[in-house]
Amino acid sequence: MRMTSRRPSWMTIAALAGLSTLALANKPRPNERKRKIGAPSPARVYDFSADAVMGEMSATAGGAKDITFFRDRVGSGEIPHPNVFTPEGLLSEHDLPLKAGKGCTKLFCAIGEAGEAGLIAQPEVRWLAQLGFESSLTDATFKRAPLNLIAVIDKSGSMSGQPLELVKDSLRQVVAAHLKPGDRLGIVLYGDRSHVHLAPTPIEKRADIDASINAIESAGSTAMEEGLKVGFDLARSSSKDFKGVTRVMLFTDERPNVGATDAGSFMGMAEAASKAGIGMTTIGVGVQFGAELATKIAGVRGGNLYFFGDLGKMKQTFKDDFDTFVTELAYDLELVVTPTPGLKIAGVYGIPNNLLEWMPGTTGAIKLTVKTIFLSRRAGGIFVGLTPAGPSNLPVSKPTIGKSMATVGLSFTPRGKPRTTGAADLVLVAQDKRSLGLVRGSLLVDEATSLKAATTLHHEKNDQEGAYRIIHALAGLLRSNNDADLASERKLIFDLERTLAKLSGHQGEPAPVKGPVVDPVSSLPPRP
């Protein structure tokens, strides 16, 4: 498909199929509260405390929604393998708002900006651009469509005890706080056999639902594909008389078979269900859910993935995200990013590698494919690293502020509406004028690339010194950062720094490491 770079021509949408209760207003609302971005200080230290999301909604790509398992393993003193971590999972945990001028007045908009960069593990990236997604929806104008939720639960022996109790507590939380009149809940159990434990039941019959949840007990082996088959069959049959959206939610402590794609496999059934308008949320409980699964889920229309290590994490995630992670805004988003002449793309962060490809020709453009855009209370983002197109040993003229660093052509299919097109421009802004999303996102991209590089050095090259130098340098950046939203990142990196210090013989040496740390680590597939 040839993408254009003309100005956006966004359509006005009053309602969506499956979101019939959605109310939109395309003119300014007198009482609407705007996102406030704090002004940077003269010392170019961003005032994070001045930023607040005041009731606005945003949009984010499907796929991995956290790196909780990775965090848990690091907190236990381990160094997880790089294949259990995805940059998109890390980015999805944070709010990455961009200043959008007058703001988005449509259901789904794309915006962007660019700034200077200095990545520890990828020093050739000179500029970093953020492509963000926004929505005109607010808490006041958004009302989730009725939900027919089919919970598919692994009750095998390995789920006995805390994992299964966590799942049951999750369901109780969903029923008590998140399902509303007009919603339904069905439950499918699988162990050595699969069966419908609770037929889709209106939420008004709370006593029947609670009794069914309480009656779930652990037993048997694991027959995941059979359980999913029963679950998807129930979802299809029960959706026929339901005016709303139907979604399967899989709870398991086992890694699904993501290699097979035949009709009876995990991925095959998910793909087939997505074509019928049935999405799937996969929730991992107490097990390693690696990058392979996250990548596969990101490639399925209507798919997303969470990991719950404990009840507190589960409750917070449901409180923040339940209504949005079951609300699909658009599908099959295709973006073609074309760098300005004299620049080339050196990395893309926030989307799995198998969802991007080089475009033919000499422009150095790359096409990104996002299967599903979900509504979100956190602004998402895809980041593009840029570097001079010429030889690295030649001097480079610095781009001027206000210069376009890349253009983005896009097309997508809003839920229940015809396909539409648009464009966005990634313009260079001064470092002290960057939006919070780009400031915060730049550090998160630095973290993502550093984690990949350091864990790879540890596991694949047994280079503890190199791994420590990377993480120690990153820890230095985080020690000078006061963003409350990044408190979890400081804990993660400081814990990993201590572990690597022991392994490399640097324990008790707080002085920052200076100088180059590793060879560049590319996030792109080889260019043909």
QUISULWO-V170985 format. One record per residue. SS is DSSP state (H for helix, E for strand, L for the rest). Layout:
BEGIN
ss:SS
ss:SS
END
This chain:
BEGIN
ss:L
ss:L
ss:L
ss:L
ss:L
ss:L
ss:L
ss:L
ss:L
ss:L
ss:L
ss:L
ss:L
ss:L
ss:L
ss:E
ss:L
ss:L
ss:E
ss:L
ss:L
ss:L
ss:L
ss:L
ss:L
ss:L
ss:L
ss:L
ss:L
ss:L
ss:L
ss:L
ss:L
ss:L
ss:L
ss:E
ss:L
ss:L
ss:L
ss:L
ss:L
ss:L
ss:L
ss:L
ss:L
ss:L
ss:L
ss:H
ss:H
ss:H
ss:L
ss:E
ss:L
ss:L
ss:L
ss:E
ss:E
ss:E
ss:E
ss:E
ss:E
ss:L
ss:E
ss:E
ss:L
ss:L
ss:L
ss:H
ss:H
ss:H
ss:H
ss:H
ss:H
ss:H
ss:H
ss:L
ss:L
ss:L
ss:L
ss:L
ss:L
ss:H
ss:H
ss:H
ss:L
ss:L
ss:H
ss:H
ss:H
ss:H
ss:H
ss:H
ss:L
ss:L
ss:L
ss:L
ss:L
ss:L
ss:L
ss:L
ss:L
ss:L
ss:L
ss:L
ss:L
ss:L
ss:L
ss:L
ss:E
ss:E
ss:E
ss:E
ss:E
ss:E
ss:E
ss:E
ss:L
ss:L
ss:L
ss:L
ss:L
ss:L
ss:L
ss:L
ss:L
ss:L
ss:E
ss:E
ss:E
ss:E
ss:E
ss:E
ss:E
ss:E
ss:E
ss:E
ss:E
ss:E
ss:L
ss:L
ss:L
ss:L
ss:L
ss:L
ss:L
ss:L
ss:E
ss:E
ss:E
ss:E
ss:E
ss:E
ss:E
ss:E
ss:L
ss:L
ss:H
ss:H
ss:H
ss:L
ss:L
ss:H
ss:H
ss:H
ss:H
ss:H
ss:H
ss:H
ss:H
ss:H
ss:H
ss:H
ss:H
ss:H
ss:H
ss:H
ss:H
ss:H
ss:L
ss:L
ss:L
ss:L
ss:L
ss:E
ss:E
ss:E
ss:E
ss:E
ss:E
ss:E
ss:L
ss:L
ss:L
ss:E
ss:E
ss:E
ss:E
ss:E
ss:E
ss:E
ss:E
ss:E
ss:L
ss:L
ss:L
ss:H
ss:H
ss:H
ss:H
ss:H
ss:H
ss:H
ss:H
ss:H
ss:L
ss:L
ss:L
ss:L
ss:L
ss:L
ss:L
ss:L
ss:L
ss:H
ss:H
ss:H
ss:H
ss:H
ss:H
ss:H
ss:H
ss:H
ss:H
ss:H
ss:H
ss:H
ss:H
ss:H
ss:H
ss:L
ss:L
ss:L
ss:L
ss:L
ss:E
ss:E
ss:E
ss:E
ss:E
ss:E
ss:E
ss:E
ss:L
ss:L
ss:L
ss:L
ss:L
ss:L
ss:L
ss:L
ss:L
ss:L
ss:L
ss:L
ss:L
ss:H
ss:H
ss:H
ss:H
ss:H
ss:H
ss:H
ss:H
ss:H
ss:H
ss:L
ss:L
ss:L
ss:E
ss:E
ss:E
ss:E
ss:E
ss:E
ss:E
ss:L
ss:L
ss:L
ss:L
ss:L
ss:H
ss:H
ss:H
ss:H
ss:H
ss:H
ss:H
ss:H
ss:L
ss:L
ss:L
ss:L
ss:E
ss:E
ss:E
ss:E
ss:E
ss:E
ss:L
ss:L
ss:H
ss:H
ss:H
ss:H
ss:H
ss:H
ss:H
ss:H
ss:H
ss:H
ss:H
ss:H
ss:H
ss:H
ss:H
ss:L
ss:L
ss:E
ss:E
ss:E
ss:E
ss:E
ss:E
ss:E
ss:E
ss:E
ss:E
ss:E
ss:E
ss:L
ss:L
ss:L
ss:E
ss:E
ss:E
ss:E
ss:E
ss:E
ss:E
ss:L
ss:L
ss:L
ss:H
ss:H
ss:H
ss:E
ss:E
ss:E
ss:L
ss:L
ss:L
ss:L
ss:L
ss:L
ss:L
ss:E
ss:E
ss:E
ss:E
ss:E
ss:E
ss:E
ss:E
ss:E
ss:E
ss:E
ss:L
ss:L
ss:L
ss:L
ss:E
ss:E
ss:E
ss:E
ss:E
ss:E
ss:E
ss:E
ss:L
ss:L
ss:L
ss:L
ss:L
ss:L
ss:L
ss:L
ss:L
ss:L
ss:L
ss:L
ss:L
ss:L
ss:L
ss:E
ss:E
ss:E
ss:E
ss:E
ss:E
ss:E
ss:E
ss:E
ss:E
ss:E
ss:L
ss:L
ss:L
ss:L
ss:E
ss:E
ss:E
ss:E
ss:E
ss:E
ss:E
ss:E
ss:E
ss:E
ss:L
ss:L
ss:H
ss:H
ss:H
ss:L
ss:L
ss:H
ss:H
ss:H
ss:H
ss:H
ss:H
ss:H
ss:H
ss:H
ss:H
ss:H
ss:H
ss:H
ss:H
ss:H
ss:H
ss:H
ss:H
ss:H
ss:H
ss:H
ss:H
ss:H
ss:H
ss:H
ss:L
ss:L
ss:L
ss:H
ss:H
ss:H
ss:H
ss:H
ss:H
ss:H
ss:H
ss:H
ss:H
ss:H
ss:H
ss:H
ss:H
ss:H
ss:H
ss:L
ss:L
ss:L
ss:L
ss:H
ss:H
ss:H
ss:H
ss:H
ss:H
ss:H
ss:H
ss:H
ss:H
ss:H
ss:H
ss:H
ss:H
ss:H
ss:H
ss:H
ss:H
ss:H
ss:H
ss:H
ss:L
ss:L
ss:L
ss:L
ss:L
ss:L
ss:L
ss:L
ss:L
ss:L
ss:L
ss:L
ss:L
ss:L
ss:L
ss:L
ss:L
ss:L
ss:L
ss:L
ss:L
ss:L
ss:L
ss:L
END
